[in-house]
Amino acid sequence: MTSDGVPVFVHRLVEAARDQPASSFSRFGGVGARESAVLILFGPGSPGAGEIDLLLTERAHTLRSHPGQAAFPGGGRDPGDADLVATALREAEEEVGLDPTSVEVVATLPALHLPVSDFDVTPVVGWWRRPGPVWAKDPAEVERVVQVPVSHLVDPARRFRTRHPSGYVGPAFDADGLLVWGFTAGLLDRVLQLAGLEREWDPSDVREL
């Protein structure tokens, strides 16, 4: 931890991401029809465990868009949102019951185009300074909430790549039984790299999606 209570790797991520173009985070270009934001929230793990967790959700299986996929909390910008930070925090409150005042926002990353939904997604990085309860507050959007230790995400045994039926091969994670792939995995992969947390893993381990 640094003197402000935020982990060193979070500051490292912020500094390293400062001059990174969107193309370093995503293979997709273009401009979407609507703005959106996701919250990449790190926070203390269970008391006494000495871990730092990352907050992920499993999307509801009834959704028309990306059903059952792992995702960061987030969604489209509403007219009443002051900015995309406000969007990320509002969506997290609505989806998982997160108290927005408990989060210290440390950075926003470049907006990334998501062609499937035609959204431009701005990742908002936060430190959960005062952790509280989170749950699947909106079951129409969220199947479950998973708080995954960062040490699990960087464990080489939990890292591999997946092949989509389209032929695309990209990074994936076993997040304590939740498969993280696609846009979320690509973003998470880059975040771990920039934070200096990535450990050597076997990219030749490719599994069919």
Secondary structure as the mmCIF struct_conf table of DSSP 4:
data_model
#
loop_
_struct_conf.conf_type_id
_struct_conf.id
_struct_conf.beg_label_comp_id
_struct_conf.beg_label_asym_id
_struct_conf.beg_label_seq_id
_struct_conf.end_label_comp_id
_struct_conf.end_label_asym_id
_struct_conf.end_label_seq_id
TURN_TY1_P TURN_TY1_P1 SER A 3 ASP A 4
BEND BEND1 GLY A 5 GLY A 5
HELX_RH_AL_P HELX_RH_AL_P1 VAL A 8 ALA A 17
TURN_TY1_P TURN_TY1_P2 ARG A 18 ASP A 19
HELX_RH_3T_P HELX_RH_3T_P1 ALA A 22 SER A 24
TURN_TY1_P TURN_TY1_P3 PHE A 25 PHE A 25
BEND BEND2 ARG A 27 ARG A 27
BEND BEND3 GLY A 30 GLY A 30
BEND BEND4 ALA A 33 ALA A 33
STRN STRN1 ARG A 34 PRO A 44
BEND BEND5 SER A 46 SER A 46
TURN_TY1_P TURN_TY1_P4 PRO A 47 GLY A 48
BEND BEND6 ALA A 49 ALA A 49
STRN STRN2 ILE A 52 ARG A 59
TURN_TY1_P TURN_TY1_P5 HIS A 61 THR A 62
BEND BEND7 ARG A 64 HIS A 66
TURN_TY1_P TURN_TY1_P6 PRO A 67 GLY A 68
STRN STRN3 ALA A 70 ALA A 71
BEND BEND8 PRO A 73 PRO A 73
STRN STRN4 GLY A 74 GLY A 76
HELX_LH_PP_P HELX_LH_PP_P1 ARG A 77 ASP A 78
TURN_TY1_P TURN_TY1_P7 PRO A 79 GLY A 80
BEND BEND9 ALA A 82 ASP A 83
HELX_RH_AL_P HELX_RH_AL_P2 LEU A 84 VAL A 96
HELX_RH_3T_P HELX_RH_3T_P2 PRO A 100 SER A 102
STRN STRN5 VAL A 103 THR A 108
HELX_LH_PP_P HELX_LH_PP_P2 LEU A 109 ALA A 111
STRN STRN6 LEU A 112 LEU A 114
TURN_TY1_P TURN_TY1_P8 PRO A 115 ASP A 118
STRN STRN7 PHE A 119 TRP A 128
BEND BEND10 ARG A 129 ARG A 130
TURN_TY1_P TURN_TY1_P9 PRO A 139 GLU A 141
STRN STRN8 VAL A 142 PRO A 149
HELX_RH_AL_P HELX_RH_AL_P3 VAL A 150 LEU A 153
TURN_TY1_P TURN_TY1_P10 VAL A 154 VAL A 154
HELX_RH_3T_P HELX_RH_3T_P3 PRO A 156 ARG A 158
STRN STRN9 ARG A 159 ARG A 163
TURN_TY1_P TURN_TY1_P11 PRO A 165 SER A 166
BEND BEND11 GLY A 167 GLY A 167
STRN STRN10 VAL A 169 ALA A 175
TURN_TY1_P TURN_TY1_P12 ASP A 176 GLY A 177
STRN STRN11 LEU A 178 VAL A 180
HELX_RH_AL_P HELX_RH_AL_P4 GLY A 182 LEU A 194
TURN_TY1_P TURN_TY1_P13 ALA A 195 GLY A 196
TURN_TY1_P TURN_TY1_P14 PRO A 203 SER A 204
STRN STRN12 VAL A 206 GLU A 208
#
